[in-house]
């Protein structure tokens, strides 16, 4: 698949100023200034994140009301239900809040509740509120959900159940009638950092309660491993408070994780130090699989379990769910790809819509993402759920998927989502008409360049600049995530040494030279580019840096993302 290359432009004056302060390679300074790090002091804060830099939780709108209402529950010995979503952010949020409340309050008066993905759906559920009413709960603390549940919170109010909502999703103009709403994205909330995940908002409530009750830091900082997992899995910006909490949380994951995280690491056979990437691609899928394939309550049970052997037994259940998820994911993706390839009009379309009534509802979102990896178009994957069709949609960068689905609402029973991802339900007989209109809307709104994947390149670099100390500074830029991604470099006029070769039929092992220095590298799934390597013409390569361990020796290597002939790149740039 052809890709667009976009090289970020350096801010020369700021870069020169920073280079004079830090005395490190100018290429690294160019990357830092592009990420808003322009002087010695914010460089120090960036490279050495400290929990002391976190904001006062009472700066968040309604925090005083939330603490006051929980204090009232403690004093009156009311029953409290901790309610959260079934994904990683939701289950970690619930596990943190539940454990902390048990620390400051009577454990017998606290329970947690995770809605069933298929019986109750996303967010606050009527079934959950009815459970609270039937079991005499006076207060529900919702985490990672609730900001849009206006009717259900009103229903709880009629039943004399109060709500404290901890959410991070964008609020509508009308808000639920909750006792307190903690969400930094509220227009009138003056909290300095707006990009917390749901678990992050819950953690701010925990820290406020800790202040109220004089709880030592070790009794709530111990949840930072779960919070780092939520930050990683929810793909929130890796900036500000998120970066601080993820940085310290990763240290905890690697040195003193809770029994549940430790059990997941053991089952995944993780030996090396974990990074955010490992959490996203290894730990998070096992947690999410519980809700996708069965019941997410066991994810919370895993996180609150203190005994490692019990945690291992629970982790094995999640591990099994994940194996089922992977099997369904693989088989459904193959079937969906075959459907796409057998559509004679697919190459003329700007969207993909596929439907099979037998596909597992829990993996259709993953399958939509897989299809985009092969066919870079806004994609919807539908299956049957009872008597209706339901599914998930995923977008390509820059295209407003929600807007396109909204334009097709006449064919839908329900829909929701945001810019990049959405879900919908409709009658099976309406799928052809919906697919046709969706294609028309996408074709009208999408820009042609959006249908070509884009590689964002941070800066140019020369092989002689790449040294162990250079790589060490790159590593200190971790944890990586949105708005602080792993640096992507471009090197120009690189020569193949003649030793590059194809490995395992799909990949290329590179041996490249530039300005008197040679590096090895690996390019996964780049075999179709091998003719360029064989041409013996100068190459421009796009890559990240990595370490390769072989026979006890460690060396720097390039992870090649893409390559082109130098003259064609220069002509385009």
N, C-alpha and C positions, 0 to 999 in steps of 0.2 A: 504494500500500500504506500503510495506516494505521500510525503509529508511536507508541510510548510515549515520553514525555519524562520524564527523571529529572534534576532539578536537584540537584547536590551541595550539601549544607549547609555553610556556612562555619564555621570555628572562630574565633569572634569575638575571643577574648582573644589567641590566637596571631597572628591577622591584624593586630590593632592593634599588638602588640609589633613585628612584622616591619615594618609600615608606618612606625613611628617610627625604625627602624634604616635602612631603605633609601630612604625618602622617594620612593616611586613610587606609582602609582595603586593604590588599595585593591583594585580588581578583580584586579590582577595579584598582589597579596599574598594574596588569597583562594585563587588557583590554586596559588601556591607552598606555602602551608601545607597544602593538601589533598595535596600531593605530598611532604610530610615536610620541607620546607625552612622552618625556623622562626626562624633567627637569622642574624646577619650572616656568621658564619664558614661555615656550610654553604651559605649563598647564594653566597658567594665561590667555594666549591668547585664548586657547581653551574654557575655561569655561566662559570667559567674552569677547565675540567677539565685536569689535568696528569698526565702519565705517572708522575711521581714519587709520585703517590698510589696506584699499583698495589701490591697486596700481595706480600710475599715468596713466590715460588713454592714454597719449601721448607716453607711452612705446610700444603701439601696432602699428605694421607696418601699414603704410598708414593713420594713424589717422590724421596727419597734412593735408594730401591731402583731406580727407573727410571733415574736418572742413573748409578748404579753398574753396572747391566746394560749400558747403552749404552757406558759407558767400557770395560767388559770386551770388548765387541764390537770397539771401536776397537783395543784393545791386541792382541787375538788375530786381528785382520783377518778377522772373521766377516762373512758376507753378511747384510744387513738388508733386509727387505721392508716398505715403508710401505704400509699397507692402509687404504682409506677408502671411505665410502659414495658413491653415485653422484649425490647432490644437491649443492647449492651448498656447504653446510657441510662435507660430506665431501671434495669435490674441492679446495676452498680449503685445508682442513686438510692434505691430502696434499701439495699444492704447496708450502706453507710448510715442512713438516717435511722433505720431500725436499730442497729447496734448502738448508736450513740444515745438514742432515747432510752434503750434498755439500761444504759450506764447511769443515766440521771433520774430514772423513773422506775416504777414498778413494772417489771417485765411481763407480768400476767395481764396487764391492762393494755398491752401493745401487740398488734398483729400487722402483718404485711399482706398485700393483695396485688397480684399481677393478673390482668385480664387475659383470657384465652384468645389468641390471635383470631381463631375462626369462629368461636362461639360468641365473642363479645366485640371483636374488632379493636381498632386503635383507640387509645386514650381512655378518658373517664367512661365507664359503662353503667347503664341502668342496673345491670345485674350486680355490679360491685356496690352501688349505692343501696340496693335492696338488701344485700348481705350485711352492710353496715347497720342498716335500720333494724334488721331481724336480730342482730347480735348486740344491740344497744351501744353502738359507737357514737360518740358525741362530736368527734373531730376527725376529719380526713385531711391528711397532708399528701397532696399529689405532687409527683416529681416527674419532670420531663413530659408533662402533659397537663391539660386543663385550661389553657389560656383561651381556647375557642369553645369550651363546653358550657355555653351560657344556659341552655335549657336544662342540662343535667345538674348543674350546680344549683339552679333555681329549684329543681325537684328535691335535691338534698335539703335545701333550706326549708322547704315545706315540711320535711320530715324532722326538723330541728337538728340537722347535722351541719356543722360549720365546715368550711373549706379553707385551707391555706394552700395556695397554688404556687409551686416553684416550677417555672417553665422558662424556656429560652427561645421558643418559637415566636415569630412576629405576631404581635397582637392585632386584632381588628379594632375598629373604633369603639364598638360596644364590648364591654368586659363583663365577665361573670360576677355575680354578687357574692364574692368571697370575703372572708374576714380580712385576709391579706393576700396580695398578689405580688410575688417576688419575681420580677422579670426585668432585667436591665434594658430591654428593648422598648419598654414603655416610654412614650414620648416625654412624659414628665418625670422620668426617673433620672436622677443626676449621678447615678453610679458611674465612675470614670471608665470602666471597661465593659463593653457591650457584648462581647463574643463568647461568654461562658457557655458551656454545654449544660444540659439539665443537671448532671451530677455536680457541676461547678456551682450552680445556683443553690442546690441543696447543701453543698459544703459551706457556702457562705452563711446559711442559716445555722448550721452546726457550730461554726466559729462564733456567731453571735450568741447562741445559747451557752457556749463554753464560757464566754465573757460573763454572762449573767450568773452562771452557777459556779464560777471559779474553777472550771475543769482544766487541769494541766494539759499542755500542748500534746504530750505523748498519747493522750487518750482521744485525740481527733486527727493528729498528723498520721496516725497509724492507718488511716483510710486513703492515703495518697496513692497507694498502689492501685486501688480500685478507681480512683479519680483519674489517674494517668491513663488507665485502660479505657475509660469513657471518653476522654479527650481525644485519644488516638482513634477510637472506633467511630466517633461521631463526625470526624473530618472537620472540626472547627479550626479557625485560624490558630497557628502555632506562634502566637504573639502575646505580649503582655502577661497577664496573670495565667493564661493557659500554658504558656511556655515555662513559667516558673514552676507551676504545679506539676506539669508533665516531667520536667527535668528532675525534680526531687522525687516524684512518684516513680520514675524509672529507676532511680538509685535504690528505692525501696524494693521494687520488683526484683532487682538483681541481687540484693543483699539480704532482705528480710521480708519476703512476700507473705501474705496471708496464706493459710493452708489451702484455700481454693485455687489461688493463682499458682501456687507451688505444685499442686496436683496436676493442673492443666499443663504446666511446663514439663512435668515428668512424662506425661502421656504423649506429649508432642515431641519427646526426645530432644529437647532444647538444651544444648551444652554450652553454647557461647553466650556472651553478654547480650541481653535483649535490647533491641532498639524499638522506636515507635513503629517502624516498618514490620518488625516481627510481631508486635502486638496486633497490628492491623490485619496481617495476613495469616497469622497462626493462632493467636489467642482469641481474638474477637469472633472469628467464624464459629468456633466451638461454643461460645456463649450464645451467639445469635441462633445457632442451630436448634437450641432447646425450644425457642418460640416458633421457629419455622416448621419443625417437624413434630413437636409434641406440646409440652407445657413449660413455659419459662420460669415457673415458680422454683423449679429445681436449680436454676442458675442462682437465685437469691439464697436458697438453702446451701449451695456450695460456698458462697462468699461469706456466710455468717458462721459456717462450721469451723470449730476450733481444733478438732481432732483430725490429724492428717490422714489417718486410715479411712475415717468416715468421709473426709473430703475426697479422697482418691476414688471411693466407690461412687460418689456423686459425679465426679469428673468423668468417670468411665461412661456414665449415662449420657453426658453431653458429648463425649467422644463418639459414642455410638450414633447419636443423633446426627453428628457432623458427617460420619461415614455415609449414613443414609442420604443426607443432604447432598454430598458430593456425587453419589451414585445417581440421584435424581437429576441433579444439575448437569452432569455429563451426558446422560441419555437424552434428556429433553433438549439440551443445546444441539446435539447431533440431529435430532428430529427436526428442530426448528430451522437449522441451517439447510437441511435437505429441502424443506418446504420453500425456503427463500430461493435456493438455487433452481428449483423446479418451476418457479414463477417466471414465465417468459417476459413479463413486463418489468421485472425487478430492476434491471439496469436503467430503466427509464424513470424510475420513481425516486422521490426524495425522502421517502419514509418507509418503514417496515412495520407491518401489522400481521401477526400470526396467531392462530387459534387452534387449540386441540382440547377437547373436553376432558381428556384423561390426564392432563399434566397436573403435577402437584402445585397447589396454589402457593406453597411456601417458598418456591424457588423461581417463580416467574420474573421477579425483579432482577435476580442474578443472571438469568438467561437473557433478559433484555440487554444487560451490560455486556454479556459475552457476544451477542450478535453485533453490537456496535464495534467491538474489537475487530470484527471481520468486515462488516458492512457499516461504514461510518455515517449513519443516518438516525434521526429520531425514531425510536423503536418502541412498540407496544407488544407485549406478550399476554395473551388471554387464555383462560381455562374456564372450566365450568365449576360453579360453586352452588350446589343445590339446583335450582331451576334457572339460575341466571349465569351470565358470563362475567367474570371478574378478572382483573389483571393489573399489571404494573407497566409503567412507561419510564423510559430513560432518554435523556437528551444528549445532544452533542454540545460542546462548549459554545456559549454565546447565543443559543437558541432558547427562547422562552416556551418551554413545553406546556406549562400550565395554561398560558394564553391560547395556544393552539387547541388544547383539549376543551377549554371553555367555549371556544367558537363552535365546537361540535356537540354542545350539551343537549341539543334537541334529541339526540339518539341515545342519551345516557340516562340511567336511573340515579346515579350518584357519581361524584368525582371529588378529588381533593389532591393537594400536593403543592409543589412550588416550582421555581424556575427550571430545575434540572431533573426532577423526578416527580411522579404522580401515580395515583391509582384511580381506577374507575370500575363501574359495574353497568351492565346493560343486558337487554334481552338478547339471546343468541341470534334470533332472526334479524336483529338490527346491526349485526357485525359488518355485513357487506356495505351497507349504506354509511356506517360510521367510518369504515376504512377508506372509502372513497372520498368522503368529505375531509377526513384528516389529511389525506394526501394532497387535496386541493389547497387546504389552509397552509400546510407546511411549504408547499411549492411557492405559494404567494409570499410567505413571510421570510423564508430562509435565504440568507446570502450564499452564493455559490462557494465562497471560501470556507464557510462553516462545515461543508461536507468533505473538507480535506483536513486531516489531523494536523495540529500545530505543535511544534516543539519550541518551547521557550528556552532560549540559550542565554545564560547569564553574562558570559564574557569570553573573549579570546584569551588563549594562553599558549605559551611555547613549551615544548617538551623540557628544555633545560630548567624552566621555572618549577617543574613538578618534582618535589623532593619529599622525604619523610616529614620534615618540619612543615612544609606546605600542606601536606595531607593531614597532619596533626591539627592544624588550625581549622581545616574544613570539618574535621570530626568534632571540634569544639563548638561548631555551629549547631550541632544537634541539641535538642530533638527537632527533627524535620517534620514539616507538615505544611498545610496551606499558608501562603504568605511567608513561609520560611522553608522552601523546598530544598532538597539536596542540590547543591550547585551543579549546573550543567555547563560544560565547557565546549569551546570549538577550537580546534587546531588546524591551521591551514598549511597547504603545501607539504603534506606528509607523504612519505614514500614507503611502499611495501618493500620489505627486505628480501622477498622471495620465499620466506618461510611460513607465510600465512597459509592456512589450510582449512578445509571443511571438516567439521566434527559432527558425528551422529546425524549426518545428512541434512540437518537443519541450521546448524550454527557455524560461525566462523571463528577460528582462533587466529588472531592477528599478531603479526610481529612487524612493527612499524618504526620508522626512523624519521627524525626531524632535527635539524641543526646539530647533528653529531650525537644525538641521544636516542636510544632505542627503548621501546616499551612493548610488552605483550599486552594483549587484550582479548576480550571475548565479546562477540556480537550474537546475541540469541535471536534465532529466527531471521537471520539476515542472509541466508544462503543465496537468495536471488540477486544479491549485490556482489557476489564473488567475481563476476565478470569485470566489474570496475577495478577490483584489486588486481586481477590478472592483466589488466590493460597496461600496467607499468606507468600510468600517468599519475601526476600529483593528485592527492586526495585531500578533501576537507572532511574532518571527522567530528562528530558530536558525541560527547561521552561524559560519564561521571567517573569518579575515582573510587577504587576499592582495593582491598588487600587480597592476595591469593596465598593460601597456605598449602605447601606441598613438601612432603618428606621432612617436616619440622622446620622448614624455612618459610619465612614470610616476605613477600615482595609486593610493591605497588603494581596494580594492573588497571587498565582502562576497561570500563564497561561501555562498549560502543553502542550508541542508540541509533545512529544513522550515518551515512556517508555519501558523498557525491564527488564527482570530478571537480577539481579546484576551479577550472575556468567557468564551469556552469554555475557554481556557487557565487563566484565573484560577479558574474554577469547579473545574477538575480539580486544580490545584495546591493 
